[in-house]
């Protein structure tokens, strides 16, 4: 372990690379050497100070999206984890409250603890976490693509609720990570049409992910009421309302984004009178992780398609800046230890 280090956000606006001492795994824990870490909008919220106070503890090492190999395990953790390529769930629920018992460990009623927000994350050389959170991948799997399995699990949570069946017309509002990963998972269900609604800069990658049409929001509005199922994955002003207008009466909508402000929210009267079923998603429970990992290992899901830039840990500030600019075709930025 030569010169281990991590990116730490001490307080909003303050980010730096610091030396660390890897934490020896305790009972039931594993020590992972990080291969790649992802960066997403919630990491930028930690940096800017816009994440709700109950969902972050400063100082913090960010990084809830990551892949790596287990280098050591503690007592009571499976010894055969050593050397295995893994990804890990972020939520650390209590395991005994009604939400956890019901399978919604992302909604634990007892505590909010999450890797990269209240516990050290993967913007580091090493990460220690409970072994029960790990998902083991095939040795030959791509660690670069595996680092994007956390947002893929969130997309899986959305698509499982959307429950697309072959032949349906489906729209995905938003061409970012969640939207494009949702597109890949929905494409596996053989819809008759799969439209991605976004300005157009990511048409090529959206098509590679399985989209049959790329439409601007204005073009999509002309098809209002024409889709059986819609995923909202943009989290921008007006996108939740657009998603609910696109769906037909009796159709299904899943909302995954959270707009900071929205002067054009969904119309409750239309939802009621059209009997639109609306689901929401916050993070990913274990069952969604299992679905995403299975899709990845079987080749149905290729998160690596989304990786458009890789930077070093020392360039974390630049990565945060680039994410804030949200330039055209840039989708997923990874950090390398």
Secondary structure, DSSP 8 states (H G I E B T S, - for coil): --S-EEEEEEETTEEEEEE-------TTEEEEEEEEEEE-HHHHHHHHT-S-GGG--SSB---SSEEEEEEEE-TTS-GGGTT-EEEE--B---SSSHHHHTT-GGG-SS---BBTTTB--SSBSEEEEEGGGEEE--TTS-HHHHTTHHHHHHHHHHHHHH---TT-EEEEE--SHHHHHHHHHHHTT--SEEEEES-STTHHHHHHTT-SEEE-HHHHHTTTT-EEEEEE----TTHHHHHHHHEEEEEEEEE----S--SS---HHHHHHTT-EEEE--S--HHHHHHHHHHHHHTS--GGGGEEEEEEGGGHHHHHHHHHHT-TT--EEEEE-
